[in-house]
Amino acid sequence: MGEPKTSDHPYVTVNIDDGEDLGSWLVEFNWKSFINEGYIVRCKILDPQWHELTKIATKNYLQKARKEPTKITWEIGWDQEHTTGKHLGYLTNLQGDGKNSGGYFEFIAVDPPSFWLNGGDSSGKCYEGSTKQVIEKILTEYFINPNGSGKMEVSETDDNKVNNWWMMRQDPKTFISSILEWSSSVTKQKTNWIVSSSAIDGNPVIWVKEQADRKIINYGTYILDMNSPGQNDILNFSFLSDNIISLLQKQLITQGISTISGKYLDRITDNEREQVHVYDEVTSAKIKTKIEESRGFAKPEGVPGAVGTPHEWSTAIMAIPENNSGDVGLQYSKYIDGRARGKFLNMLRFVMRVKIRVFGETSRELANSHNLGVSKLKIAWVIPGGEEVYFVDGDWLVYGFHHIMTRKGWHTDLYCYRLDHDCIGTNA
């Protein structure tokens, strides 16, 4: 588990544009992050007679907020030794509700990369380089340079370093997304891309890395003991499974024609089932948890079988056209399945999910979105008699967190998933 709960009275410090701490007026504080979605903070503040909202609006907000970012900094914890550290976001909107004698105001803030990458210059320029190099150039130009600081990490790719990429008037976020959508097949280990960000102590960082290239963090064990309810780490849980995904995602297939070689690629011509077919066996570098047979789904039956039977069921995904100037540096058959591969891997986390609610987590790792999608925790479900046999027991991968703090207390929701017990992959 994370850091221990050492007090019944958590605290939050919140500052807008380096102003005074508003934590003592807190009504509700929400901090949420999910895989590939950055993070977002929503804070509600009590404001008798509208003193605080007026100070914020007239000090800098109205004069600066449409011209440059308005900083929000926050820190939550149980005491000075057990905190999440001070994090940074940029204000996106501010609203007040009440009457003439006072009321509440509420603000929303997002992570710095999400803020900067949503704005562009309608550029039609051409970038040269591999997928990795072009993403780094875009991040440097539209995130690090205007922000004035920051770091980035981007996974290596196997494509040509003299490829050409036209921005086509897109904003930076859309341009990067359009590249990542099809390029899972040019990563070193052919796993799906995960984009995440962090800004601890004022240092913004963005990671654009394939899943297999990320460090696996063990968040520890969370206990749900039916014999001793007062000693539980887990306050409650929600479970959701979605077996009908098998009809859509069991096997994804794409198709296309190479104008360079003249070869047509589809489910019939792909005799080895390795060019346009995407299924469990050809995504063997994905991260999974090691669980017993009774604690997860059995994967859908193997791909081979007679056409028209459930063994052959598949969903067609449109491929990107071949870059027929050859500057990708790879045969079309080596990257045609990239869009289908990314969709297949991203859908796996919806098969079996659980949300656990625990006391407010101050772990620095759990307050960071960059570990989501690869890190794990263990649920130790102890039933009467002391045997750990409940199927929710065991390891789960974490894909999201949500800190919720009010004047009554603080708890953290952890969102987790696990893959089929017999799927092929690397154990977290």
ChimeraX attribute file (.defattr): number of C-alpha atoms within 10 A of each C-alpha:
attribute: neighborCount
match mode: 1-to-1
recipient: residues
	/A:1	16
	/A:2	19
	/A:3	17
	/A:4	14
	/A:5	17
	/A:6	12
	/A:7	10
	/A:8	10
	/A:9	13
	/A:10	21
	/A:11	21
	/A:12	19
	/A:13	17
	/A:14	24
	/A:15	16
	/A:16	20
	/A:17	17
	/A:18	11
	/A:19	15
	/A:20	12
	/A:21	14
	/A:22	17
	/A:23	20
	/A:24	13
	/A:25	18
	/A:26	20
	/A:27	18
	/A:28	19
	/A:29	22
	/A:30	17
	/A:31	19
	/A:32	20
	/A:33	25
	/A:34	20
	/A:35	21
	/A:36	18
	/A:37	16
	/A:38	22
	/A:39	25
	/A:40	20
	/A:41	22
	/A:42	18
	/A:43	21
	/A:44	19
	/A:45	22
	/A:46	22
	/A:47	22
	/A:48	16
	/A:49	15
	/A:50	18
	/A:51	10
	/A:52	17
	/A:53	22
	/A:54	12
	/A:55	12
	/A:56	16
	/A:57	14
	/A:58	10
	/A:59	13
	/A:60	14
	/A:61	20
	/A:62	11
	/A:63	11
	/A:64	12
	/A:65	16
	/A:66	10
	/A:67	9
	/A:68	12
	/A:69	18
	/A:70	19
	/A:71	20
	/A:72	22
	/A:73	23
	/A:74	21
	/A:75	19
	/A:76	26
	/A:77	24
	/A:78	22
	/A:79	14
	/A:80	10
	/A:81	11
	/A:82	19
	/A:83	21
	/A:84	23
	/A:85	18
	/A:86	15
	/A:87	21
	/A:88	23
	/A:89	28
	/A:90	25
	/A:91	25
	/A:92	16
	/A:93	12
	/A:94	16
	/A:95	11
	/A:96	17
	/A:97	11
	/A:98	14
	/A:99	11
	/A:100	9
	/A:101	9
	/A:102	16
	/A:103	16
	/A:104	21
	/A:105	19
	/A:106	18
	/A:107	18
	/A:108	19
	/A:109	23
	/A:110	22
	/A:111	26
	/A:112	27
	/A:113	26
	/A:114	20
	/A:115	19
	/A:116	19
	/A:117	19
	/A:118	14
	/A:119	15
	/A:120	15
	/A:121	10
	/A:122	12
	/A:123	13
	/A:124	12
	/A:125	10
	/A:126	12
	/A:127	17
	/A:128	15
	/A:129	19
	/A:130	23
	/A:131	27
	/A:132	21
	/A:133	19
	/A:134	20
	/A:135	24
	/A:136	19
	/A:137	15
	/A:138	18
	/A:139	25
	/A:140	17
	/A:141	15
	/A:142	20
	/A:143	27
	/A:144	22
	/A:145	11
	/A:146	12
	/A:147	17
	/A:148	7
	/A:149	13
	/A:150	20
	/A:151	16
	/A:152	16
	/A:153	15
	/A:154	19
	/A:155	20
	/A:156	17
	/A:157	20
	/A:158	16
	/A:159	21
	/A:160	17
	/A:161	17
	/A:162	15
	/A:163	20
	/A:164	18
	/A:165	17
	/A:166	13
	/A:167	19
	/A:168	12
	/A:169	14
	/A:170	18
	/A:171	17
	/A:172	24
	/A:173	19
	/A:174	16
	/A:175	18
	/A:176	20
	/A:177	13
	/A:178	13
	/A:179	16
	/A:180	21
	/A:181	17
	/A:182	22
	/A:183	25
	/A:184	26
	/A:185	22
	/A:186	23
	/A:187	24
	/A:188	15
	/A:189	19
	/A:190	23
	/A:191	26
	/A:192	27
	/A:193	26
	/A:194	23
	/A:195	21
	/A:196	26
	/A:197	25
	/A:198	25
	/A:199	22
	/A:200	19
	/A:201	13
	/A:202	15
	/A:203	13
	/A:204	22
	/A:205	21
	/A:206	25
	/A:207	20
	/A:208	24
	/A:209	21
	/A:210	23
	/A:211	26
	/A:212	22
	/A:213	19
	/A:214	19
	/A:215	12
	/A:216	18
	/A:217	17
	/A:218	18
	/A:219	17
	/A:220	12
	/A:221	16
	/A:222	20
	/A:223	19
	/A:224	23
	/A:225	19
	/A:226	15
	/A:227	13
	/A:228	11
	/A:229	12
	/A:230	10
	/A:231	12
	/A:232	19
	/A:233	22
	/A:234	20
	/A:235	17
	/A:236	12
	/A:237	15
	/A:238	10
	/A:239	12
	/A:240	12
	/A:241	14
	/A:242	11
	/A:243	12
	/A:244	10
	/A:245	13
	/A:246	15
	/A:247	13
	/A:248	14
	/A:249	23
	/A:250	24
	/A:251	23
	/A:252	21
	/A:253	25
	/A:254	24
	/A:255	23
	/A:256	19
	/A:257	16
	/A:258	17
	/A:259	14
	/A:260	13
	/A:261	10
	/A:262	8
	/A:263	13
	/A:264	14
	/A:265	18
	/A:266	17
	/A:267	17
	/A:268	11
	/A:269	13
	/A:270	15
	/A:271	11
	/A:272	10
	/A:273	18
	/A:274	15
	/A:275	23
	/A:276	30
	/A:277	25
	/A:278	26
	/A:279	23
	/A:280	22
	/A:281	14
	/A:282	16
	/A:283	19
	/A:284	16
	/A:285	19
	/A:286	23
	/A:287	24
	/A:288	26
	/A:289	24
	/A:290	21
	/A:291	19
	/A:292	14
	/A:293	12
	/A:294	12
	/A:295	18
	/A:296	20
	/A:297	17
	/A:298	13
	/A:299	15
	/A:300	19
	/A:301	11
	/A:302	14
	/A:303	19
	/A:304	10
	/A:305	12
	/A:306	9
	/A:307	9
	/A:308	8
	/A:309	9
	/A:310	15
	/A:311	16
	/A:312	15
	/A:313	18
	/A:314	21
	/A:315	15
	/A:316	16
	/A:317	16
	/A:318	14
	/A:319	18
	/A:320	18
	/A:321	13
	/A:322	18
	/A:323	17
	/A:324	13
	/A:325	11
	/A:326	13
	/A:327	15
	/A:328	22
	/A:329	16
	/A:330	14
	/A:331	15
	/A:332	24
	/A:333	20
	/A:334	14
	/A:335	24
	/A:336	27
	/A:337	28
	/A:338	28
	/A:339	24
	/A:340	29
	/A:341	30
	/A:342	21
	/A:343	18
	/A:344	22
	/A:345	21
	/A:346	16
	/A:347	12
	/A:348	17
	/A:349	18
	/A:350	16
	/A:351	20
	/A:352	19
	/A:353	21
	/A:354	18
	/A:355	18
	/A:356	20
	/A:357	19
	/A:358	22
	/A:359	20
	/A:360	25
	/A:361	28
	/A:362	24
	/A:363	18
	/A:364	14
	/A:365	17
	/A:366	22
	/A:367	23
	/A:368	21
	/A:369	26
	/A:370	28
	/A:371	25
	/A:372	28
	/A:373	25
	/A:374	26
	/A:375	24
	/A:376	25
	/A:377	21
	/A:378	19
	/A:379	20
	/A:380	21
	/A:381	22
	/A:382	19
	/A:383	15
	/A:384	11
	/A:385	8
	/A:386	11
	/A:387	9
	/A:388	15
	/A:389	14
	/A:390	13
	/A:391	13
	/A:392	19
	/A:393	19
	/A:394	22
	/A:395	24
	/A:396	26
	/A:397	28
	/A:398	28
	/A:399	23
	/A:400	24
	/A:401	26
	/A:402	23
	/A:403	23
	/A:404	19
	/A:405	22
	/A:406	17
	/A:407	14
	/A:408	10
	/A:409	14
	/A:410	23
	/A:411	17
	/A:412	23
	/A:413	22
	/A:414	21
	/A:415	22
	/A:416	25
	/A:417	25
	/A:418	26
	/A:419	26
	/A:420	22
	/A:421	18
	/A:422	17
	/A:423	19
	/A:424	18
	/A:425	19
	/A:426	13
	/A:427	13
	/A:428	19
